[in-house]
Amino acid sequence: MILKNMDGIRRRVLSIIGHRLSGYTEASSLCRELLADTLGFMSALCSFISDTNEELTRVGFAESDAWELVSKLIHRMFAEDCYQRRRILAEMLDSTDHASLGVG
């Protein structure tokens, strides 16, 4: 379902970028690049989820058990690993220095 809606999401976000950032060429370019990276990541994540679920069922996991394991993996990636990285980065950033905060 996510993959089926990606093109529409891309079009809507590009429209918002164009509308809100018209006249800000560099900011607009950065947003377009970040959008492309995000959509690429989402495509890879969807493929990982589908491929892993299919592989687990192929090797003998029950459908519900395979999905539960894949769900736990994804939860671990976002709730644990990404959260830890964000926390570490937040500790290193100085919220009073806007230039370095933007770069960070």
C-alpha positions as CSV (number, residue, x, y, z in Angstrom):
1,M,0.0,0.0,0.0
2,I,2.9,2.4,0.8
3,L,4.6,1.7,-2.5
4,K,1.3,2.2,-4.4
5,N,1.0,5.7,-2.9
6,M,4.6,6.8,-3.2
7,D,4.1,8.7,-6.5
8,G,1.2,10.6,-5.1
9,I,3.1,11.4,-2.0
10,R,6.0,12.6,-4.0
11,R,3.8,14.9,-6.2
12,R,2.0,16.4,-3.1
13,V,5.2,17.1,-1.2
14,L,6.9,18.6,-4.3
15,S,3.9,20.8,-4.7
16,I,4.2,21.9,-1.1
17,I,7.9,22.6,-1.5
18,G,7.3,24.6,-4.6
19,H,4.5,26.6,-2.9
20,R,6.1,27.3,0.4
21,L,9.7,27.7,-0.7
22,S,9.3,29.6,-4.0
23,G,12.1,32.1,-4.1
24,Y,14.3,30.1,-1.8
25,T,16.3,28.1,-4.4
26,E,18.8,26.5,-2.1
27,A,16.2,25.5,0.5
28,S,13.9,24.1,-2.2
29,S,16.8,22.1,-3.7
30,L,17.7,20.7,-0.3
31,C,14.1,19.7,0.4
32,R,13.8,18.0,-3.0
33,E,17.0,16.1,-2.3
34,L,15.8,15.0,1.2
35,L,12.5,14.0,-0.3
36,A,14.2,11.8,-2.9
37,D,16.3,10.2,-0.1
38,T,13.3,9.6,2.1
39,L,11.3,8.0,-0.8
40,G,14.3,5.8,-1.6
41,F,14.6,4.8,2.0
42,M,10.9,4.0,2.2
43,S,11.1,1.9,-1.0
44,A,14.1,-0.1,0.4
45,L,12.3,-0.5,3.7
46,C,9.2,-1.8,2.0
47,S,11.3,-4.3,0.0
48,F,13.1,-5.4,3.2
49,I,9.8,-6.0,4.9
50,S,8.3,-7.9,2.0
51,D,11.4,-9.9,1.2
52,T,12.1,-10.9,4.8
53,N,8.5,-11.9,5.4
54,E,8.4,-14.0,2.2
55,E,11.8,-15.6,3.1
56,L,10.6,-16.5,6.6
57,T,7.4,-18.1,5.3
58,R,9.4,-19.9,2.6
59,V,11.7,-21.6,5.1
60,G,8.8,-22.7,7.3
61,F,7.6,-20.0,9.6
62,A,3.8,-19.7,9.9
63,E,2.5,-16.6,8.3
64,S,1.6,-15.0,11.6
65,D,5.0,-15.9,13.2
66,A,6.9,-14.5,10.2
67,W,4.9,-11.2,10.4
68,E,5.4,-11.0,14.1
69,L,9.2,-11.4,13.7
70,V,9.4,-8.8,10.9
71,S,7.3,-6.4,13.0
72,K,9.7,-6.8,15.9
73,L,12.7,-6.2,13.6
74,I,11.1,-3.0,12.3
75,H,10.1,-1.9,15.8
76,R,13.7,-2.5,16.9
77,M,15.1,-0.4,14.0
78,F,12.9,2.6,14.8
79,A,12.1,2.5,18.5
80,E,15.5,1.4,19.7
81,D,18.3,1.9,17.2
82,C,17.1,5.2,15.6
83,Y,16.0,6.6,19.0
84,Q,19.4,5.9,20.5
85,R,21.2,7.7,17.5
86,R,18.8,10.7,17.8
87,R,19.5,10.9,21.5
88,I,23.2,10.9,21.0
89,L,23.0,13.6,18.3
90,A,20.7,15.7,20.4
91,E,23.3,15.7,23.2
92,M,26.0,16.9,20.8
93,L,24.0,19.8,19.4
94,D,24.0,23.3,20.8
95,S,20.4,24.6,20.5
96,T,21.5,28.2,20.9
97,D,23.8,28.1,17.9
98,H,21.3,28.0,15.0
99,A,23.9,27.6,12.2
100,S,25.5,24.6,13.7
101,L,22.1,23.2,14.8
102,G,20.9,23.4,11.1
103,V,24.1,21.6,9.9
104,G,23.8,19.0,12.7
